Amino acid sequence: QDVQGSVWAIGHGASVVTPEGLRGSAGSITGIQDALAAQDTMWFATHDGLWSVHEGDLSRYGMSSGLSDARTERLARDSSGTLWVGTRRGVARRRGNRFEMLTSADGLPHPHVIGFEIDGEGDLWIGTRDGVCRYREEQAAESLECEWPLPPGPVDPLFIDQSGAPWFHVSGGLAVYKDGDWLTMGVAEGLPTASVVSAFQDHTGRLWVGTTGGPAYLQDARFIAIDLIGGTSIVFSIDEPIAGEIWFGTRDLGVQRYHDGMLQTLFERDGIGGNSVYDIEAGEQDAIWIATDGGLTRYLPSTEPPEVHISDVVTSVP
């Protein structure tokens, strides 16, 4: 959602039709990999460069703007307002209308950047296909730290918890960097599978994760798995759009709502766009936005009790 309150619903690899009258419009922005609302500008990372929509102007940035790769994949904005762009050939930071690159020559363990997170200290974590780096600015000095005791392979930043600590998906499960130390957790600690797709911390501070084998929550240093209605599924997204209700977006099993140890479902037959749910976001005026394989659904929870109709009465006579 941008600062004007407009909701942009964009799927991975999808297109967005630009509004009529947009100066410089090519009709649509295609091959979108990521999107970011920053102040009064919408940014789109695409297979054909970086695009921005600002005050009625559409602009494209490519290799002539300093990017080492026209295919851009991930976006972030750090605590100072700097825009960062992840590509397959390094990470770019915006300086005015141009971009400066950080590559393997600057210390990146792998040029292909797969994700960003900004921690509670304002440091930028850069996940790559083979390791992670922490970028820090202190008193006009810059540092890029990339040597960490983690399993080899991709390191994908997942989220920042309420204490400001970053969590990552690593080979074997999860890793968190907190108080200067790393902690890793995997199947031995109760994860349904080592492939973590999503993570979320609820209003009580409890950590929830979605894996390729279903959801789980962390309790007393172990994960407790939850059996979904209908079988095992990838959990693409987790949110708490209503206090005390944890919603899971799944593949083929719709939305599954967890409350007080019980699950309820929302399927296409109940009015959502499709049964594969990729994202769930709480919006304004109690609306819940549900992104599915069949489109976007705006869900408004009912505050009225359901109607009850008595269809039959059976009595038992001793």
Solvent accessible surface area in square Angstrom, and as a share of the most:
residue,aa,sasa,rsa
1,Q,105,0.47
2,D,20,0.10
3,V,94,0.54
4,Q,130,0.58
5,G,38,0.37
6,S,54,0.35
7,V,66,0.38
8,W,64,0.23
9,A,63,0.49
10,I,46,0.23
11,G,42,0.40
12,H,137,0.61
13,G,40,0.38
14,A,36,0.28
15,S,64,0.41
16,V,24,0.14
17,V,118,0.68
18,T,11,0.06
19,P,73,0.46
20,E,179,0.80
21,G,75,0.72
22,L,18,0.09
23,R,143,0.52
24,G,63,0.60
25,S,46,0.30
26,A,76,0.59
27,G,40,0.38
28,S,39,0.25
29,I,1,0.01
30,T,75,0.43
31,G,14,0.13
32,I,2,0.01
33,Q,19,0.08
34,D,41,0.21
35,A,37,0.29
36,L,41,0.20
37,A,40,0.31
38,A,10,0.08
39,Q,122,0.54
40,D,61,0.32
41,T,18,0.10
42,M,12,0.05
43,W,10,0.03
44,F,0,0.00
45,A,0,0.00
46,T,0,0.00
47,H,83,0.37
48,D,70,0.36
49,G,0,0.00
50,L,0,0.00
51,W,32,0.11
52,S,6,0.04
53,V,20,0.12
54,H,65,0.29
55,E,122,0.55
56,G,28,0.27
57,D,56,0.29
58,L,14,0.07
59,S,43,0.28
60,R,108,0.39
61,Y,26,0.10
62,G,3,0.03
63,M,112,0.50
64,S,102,0.66
65,S,16,0.11
66,G,19,0.18
67,L,3,0.02
68,S,32,0.21
69,D,7,0.04
70,A,28,0.22
71,R,78,0.29
72,T,0,0.00
73,E,20,0.09
74,R,75,0.27
75,L,16,0.08
76,A,11,0.08
77,R,86,0.31
78,D,20,0.10
79,S,90,0.58
80,S,89,0.57
81,G,30,0.29
82,T,22,0.13
83,L,8,0.04
84,W,2,0.01
85,V,0,0.00
86,G,0,0.00
87,T,0,0.00
88,R,96,0.35
89,R,130,0.47
90,G,0,0.00
91,V,0,0.00
92,A,0,0.00
93,R,22,0.08
94,R,73,0.27
95,R,92,0.34
96,G,59,0.57
97,N,106,0.54
98,R,135,0.49
99,F,9,0.04
100,E,80,0.36
101,M,43,0.19
102,L,21,0.10
103,T,38,0.22
104,S,59,0.38
105,A,103,0.80
106,D,74,0.38
107,G,39,0.37
108,L,6,0.03
109,P,56,0.35
110,H,60,0.27
111,P,48,0.30
112,H,30,0.13
113,V,0,0.00
114,I,22,0.11
115,G,5,0.05
116,F,21,0.09
117,E,41,0.18
118,I,44,0.23
119,D,16,0.08
120,G,57,0.55
121,E,142,0.64
122,G,25,0.24
123,D,7,0.03
124,L,2,0.01
125,W,0,0.00
126,I,0,0.00
127,G,0,0.00
128,T,0,0.00
129,R,109,0.40
130,D,64,0.33
131,G,18,0.17
132,V,2,0.01
133,C,0,0.00
134,R,30,0.11
135,Y,12,0.05
136,R,64,0.23
137,E,94,0.42
138,E,102,0.46
139,Q,184,0.82
140,A,109,0.85
141,A,61,0.47
142,E,91,0.41
143,S,57,0.37
144,L,46,0.23
145,E,73,0.33
146,C,24,0.14
147,E,157,0.70
148,W,44,0.15
149,P,107,0.68
150,L,31,0.15
151,P,47,0.30
152,P,118,0.74
153,G,17,0.16
154,P,66,0.41
155,V,1,0.00
156,D,48,0.25
157,P,12,0.08
158,L,34,0.17
159,F,29,0.12
160,I,42,0.21
161,D,14,0.07
162,Q,115,0.51
163,S,76,0.49
164,G,15,0.15
165,A,7,0.05
166,P,4,0.02
167,W,22,0.08
168,F,0,0.00
169,H,47,0.21
170,V,4,0.02
171,S,60,0.38
172,G,48,0.46
173,G,0,0.00
174,L,1,0.01
175,A,0,0.00
176,V,6,0.03
177,Y,32,0.12
178,K,95,0.40
179,D,136,0.70
180,G,50,0.48
181,D,99,0.51
182,W,44,0.15
183,L,100,0.50
184,T,66,0.39
185,M,14,0.06
186,G,9,0.08
187,V,88,0.51
188,A,84,0.65
189,E,54,0.24
190,G,17,0.16
191,L,3,0.02
192,P,40,0.25
193,T,42,0.24
194,A,35,0.27
195,S,48,0.31
196,V,6,0.04
197,V,58,0.34
198,S,13,0.08
199,A,20,0.16
200,F,45,0.19
201,Q,39,0.18
202,D,10,0.05
203,H,121,0.54
204,T,101,0.59
205,G,27,0.26
206,R,84,0.30
207,L,10,0.05
208,W,8,0.03
209,V,0,0.00
210,G,0,0.00
211,T,0,0.00
212,T,56,0.33
213,G,22,0.21
214,G,2,0.02
215,P,0,0.00
216,A,0,0.00
217,Y,28,0.10
218,L,42,0.21
219,Q,75,0.33
220,D,131,0.68
221,A,76,0.59
222,R,121,0.44
223,F,6,0.03
224,I,71,0.36
225,A,57,0.44
226,I,20,0.10
227,D,131,0.68
228,L,16,0.08
229,I,81,0.41
230,G,68,0.66
231,G,39,0.37
232,T,109,0.63
233,S,7,0.05
234,I,28,0.14
235,V,0,0.00
236,F,53,0.22
237,S,11,0.07
238,I,16,0.08
239,D,21,0.11
240,E,28,0.12
241,P,25,0.16
242,I,59,0.30
243,A,84,0.65
244,G,30,0.29
245,E,35,0.16
246,I,5,0.03
247,W,0,0.00
248,F,0,0.00
249,G,0,0.00
250,T,0,0.00
251,R,121,0.44
252,D,91,0.47
253,L,27,0.14
254,G,0,0.00
255,V,0,0.00
256,Q,0,0.00
257,R,42,0.15
258,Y,38,0.14
259,H,83,0.37
260,D,122,0.63
261,G,53,0.51
262,M,142,0.63
263,L,31,0.15
264,Q,110,0.49
265,T,33,0.19
266,L,15,0.08
267,F,26,0.11
268,E,94,0.42
269,R,197,0.72
270,D,77,0.40
271,G,57,0.54
272,I,6,0.03
273,G,23,0.23
274,G,3,0.03
275,N,50,0.26
276,S,6,0.04
277,V,0,0.00
278,Y,105,0.40
279,D,57,0.30
280,I,3,0.01
281,E,92,0.41
282,A,59,0.46
283,G,25,0.24
284,E,120,0.54
285,Q,156,0.69
286,D,117,0.61
287,A,2,0.01
288,I,3,0.01
289,W,60,0.21
290,I,0,0.00
291,A,32,0.25
292,T,14,0.08
293,D,89,0.46
294,G,52,0.50
295,G,39,0.37
296,L,76,0.38
297,T,21,0.12
298,R,117,0.43
299,Y,49,0.19
300,L,98,0.49
301,P,39,0.24
302,S,92,0.59
303,T,130,0.76
304,E,128,0.58
305,P,107,0.67
306,P,116,0.73
307,E,144,0.65
308,V,129,0.74
309,H,148,0.66
310,I,145,0.73
311,S,114,0.73
312,D,110,0.57
313,V,111,0.64
314,V,134,0.77
315,T,108,0.63
316,S,108,0.69
317,V,129,0.74
318,P,174,1.09
